[in-house]
């Protein structure tokens, strides 16, 4: 049996808005094993991004338990969550979120520098290996603005892998890309899955859904069965 890497028990997340409390997640139970490739589906407002945020420790659940690679993420303070996230989870966003004044190489080196794990020389060597892995090493010394959207997303994936996290989370990673470029980025994710990385990807992209090993659908903050009409 594969090692259990992500486990959510009765996870609730509420936000306070002008009109009162909004419940984005309503008692979510979820288990993801090592090496799984899970696609998360659902309409806008279903709670998909909130799910990624609580698993990654960006947000703290209102109630419930979240364990990622054995760590009780729900019990960590804000500073400890940030440090843990830098070591344990890679996150890829729809709009890349690369630092525009840093070169591609230094964008990938930054998480390693923040974690304080490697010398500058080793950081550069690892960053170049990751950029080569995603097919973008030839652009290492350019600024992000000089790259296409698909190239920038590859850089973002390399950055997410900087500290060799066991889990990679992605929120609509192909949502701002044309179909051809999206297919190239999907190839990178498939290669990572083949290497044993655990992937949980929020998406509307049917190609990602087809290639995922499992799909999870959210509606109104709850996990629903495939036949549910919500």
Helices and strands as residue ranges (DSSP letters): E 4-17, E 20-33, E 37-41, H 48-56, E 63-68, E 71-72, G 73-75, H 78-88, E 89-92, H 104-115, H 120-133, G 137-139, G 144-146, H 149-160, E 167-171, H 179-194, E 198-202, H 206-211, E 214-219, E 222-224
